[in-house]
Amino acid sequence: MKLTLRVWRQRAADTEGAMSTYEVDDISPDMSFLEMLDTLNEDLILRGEDPVAFDHDCREGICGACSLVINGDAHGPERTTTCQLHMRSFADGDTIDVEPWRASAFPVIKDLVVDRSAFDRIIQAGGYITAPTGSAPEAHATAVPKPDADFAFEHAECIGCGACVAACPNGAAMLFTSAKVNHLNVLPQGAPERETRVLDMVARMDEEGFGGCTLAGECATACPKGIPLVSITNMNKEWLRATRKAGKR
Amino acid sequence: MSTSSAYAHYTTGDPVVDTRAPEGPIAERWDKRRFEARLVNPANRRKHTVIVVGTGLAGGSAGATLAEQGYHVVQFCYQDSPRRAHSIAAQGGINAAKNYRNDGDSVHRLFYDTVKGGDFRARESNVHRLAQISVEIIDQCVAQGVPFAREYGGLLDTRSFGGVQVSRTFYARGQTGQQLLLGAYQALSRQIAAGNVEMHPRTEMLDLIVVDGRARGIVARDLITGKIDTYFADAVVLASGGYGNVFYLSTNAMNSNATAVWRAHRRGALFANPCFTQIHPTCIPRTGDHQSKLTLMSESLRNDGRIWVPKAKGDQRPPHEIPEDERDYYLERIYPSFGNLVPRDIASRAAKNVCDEGRGVGPGGQGVYLDFADAIERMGRAAVEAKYGNLFDMYQRITDEDPYRVPMRIYPAVHYTMGGLWVDYDLQTTVPGLFAIGEANFSDHGANRLGASALMQGLADGYFVLPATINDYLARHPRQGEVGPEHPVVQEVLAETEDRMHLLLAVDGDRTPDSFHRELGELMWEFCGMARTESGLRKALERIPQIREEFWRRIKVPGTGEEFNQSLEKANRIVDYLELAELMCLDALHRAESCGGHFREESQTPDGEAERKDDTFSYAAAWEFTGTGTAPVLHKEDLVFEYVHPTQRSYA
């Protein structure tokens, strides 16, 4: 395959960026999108140009590092991570736009690499169960109904890639935050911190500069792990419940 | 020995005598050690700084636990977030001797299985402790909210894994590693928020600082700004994972690397059993030269899939056109009683053999069929889908082939490294104050790791073992004066690191970092992969110094060191692979026996089974660095088996 790439190039966080055009040839449909970019970068290095920086690591769809907006879609045309997108999803002769996540809470570091540390700070605000090592009771001391355990797992699948934020017209992080709130709040182990967790995580999310949710639903469409839109509704319920309980309203 | 490689002429030094493992009945040793260990007064702990490198299962759990105990932790990871460490990709599960199934499991059985599975090349005391702690790990993870699979009654589900006779594997669908890692990451996050852990993401360790014989800090590079800085502590913990990426293609994450352990080795830490690498039989084959990494599929597929290749060499027909009597179900043929369920190493070698004979399938003939046609006929498509649906989907996504209609193609790939920094019972390396945990050390798996045991070991080390043993070190070695950036040793290490970066940038040759990595990987795969021979290893030992020389002449790294520069990161890691690879080959050459994942063609039974030579090689080989390309010194730790009597495996 022969392709034209229009790639966002930005030297550093504090410099202006722009789209640059590159031609790549001999692309196999079996290549992953990132292997196609590897090919481009090998050429760029040998030509003495700066290769395109992008985040990637496991290349099997689970670490959440890869983060490209491809032809306007977070992770591209298929519902998967960028690393699991293959070139057979494109046609010979295509022109493909490649951009970083676009959100004010995810500033660009270089080219296609963005700073997602705001996600870590949301987790730090309450996305955990306080259970210091050694303090745990026997694992079977508390049975967890299977539907609750499955519900927790479905939300715990979030890989923290940030596609939800990149896809959202408001740059909101509601789906990411709700995934962790739902995972932990449904479990009996998470009950003691149920209220503080949702209040603190939502407050931190707002402080980080993520936008507000207008239920556009783009987040759930882009999510490679299928976290459902209803997670946000559930989190809003949790938040309302916690707020009332705290007597704030 | 006659070879042109001076490196092969190693010498043997003093044996490793003191492993610090307590004496007495094995089941009481861990209690004994913990009781003997000195403690640090809680009020004094915050005065102690511990550096932890890596945030996977071992590092994440260690950092969180040490901070909970009151130590000041300074932690590093090269990823943009501690949540992305490669433990996240582990699929199958985690073993624990809970005996919830009442199926005869016990701590002793898990201990026995692990020693035997490791082909009698692990230290009994450590393995027994691992089995004991396994039960506490599950309790800890459940308390953190790890969503393990559960039965309808709300209790935890377990399954049998890796040919073991008991159901002791806890799991969270095919994402057990992810869920366990997120549990550790969340515990770590809590400590970061509390100010007890100073987290440095996107920061890579480049060297170890040893002052007056003790590990006192590290040199690390901020991957965003490129700034190389020094960090100081009272103890340093390496939890930086394995070195499988020496092979270029592996199931490891792209950026997983050996720099932290190799640099520690260069500073005095012995490196043990580097040739013990595990090759996993059920990976998706490479499709071409563009391949950047390999993807593993759970070996549970072998429970129902049948493995075969055409009987005839070079048979190019599509699989459905090859009649039954022209197919060779070679595992069922060679190993009639175990069939497709033979252990990982045997299945891997058999696949290599049929491909070497020219009977492999798919691009480049590097693959064998894993066929579910019979299973679909026997169980029905729906049952197969319920059992393996997500794996089939993953396969189809990557290969664009429908495994319900066309047999899967699989091929072995490098997956895990049992070797690593030598550690004593306390997980301390031979550099006082330097500890190694998780895959970074060599301790518990011997020559072969059992399925679902890597997660167990990482969390045992990080949550329970290290936090107990490091107390003892810190209590016995109160701070011996400040070490700061002005210290002459620190200045020297920093200058060496900076020089190395400048040199990489200055060569400005005509070959990319990847081209060297690929060349080294292919060499290692051919000569130090699934089957090794003396002549092959000697060839590799001659070739590696040549590649190294060419590297420093022709490497091209664009950009500067004072910026985000992924090519520079990569090139620097290859510098270390080019040295580690040589040690792996030497270790494989010197160990003229087969054991576990190390198969020397000269040492096999008549039916092709690995033949151990316990009289000669019942030891861990701990190597001492003497200089780049110069012969290392071998220190042997003799292995004593008091509880599990060594036997030869047989699967015929």
Interface residues (C-beta under 8 A of the other chain):
Chain A: R11 A12 S28 P29 D30 M31 S32 L34 E35 D38 T39 E42 L44 I45 L46 G48 E49 D50 P51 A53 D55 H56 D57 C58 R59 E60 I62 C63 G64 A65 T80 Q84 H86 R88 I109 K110 V113 D115 R116 S117 F119 D120 I123 Q124 A125 G127 Y128 I129 T130 A131 P132 T133 G134 S135 A136 P137 E138 A139 H140 T142 A143 V144 P145 K146 A149 D150 A152 F153 A156 E157 I159 G160 H183 L184 L187 Q189 G190
Chain B: S61 A64 T65 E68 Q79 D80 S81 P82 R83 R84 H86 I88 A89 K98 Y100 E136 I138 D139 Q140 C141 V142 A143 Q144 G145 P147 F148 A149 R150 E151 Y152 G153 G154 L155 L156 A172 R173 Q175 Q178 Q179 L182 Y185 Q186 A187 S189 R190 I192 A193 P201 I224 T251 A253 M254 N255 S256 T287 G288 H290 Q291 S292 K293 T295 L296 R397 I398 T399 D400 Y463 F464 P467 D510 T512 D514 S515 K556 P558 G559 E563 F564 Q566 S567
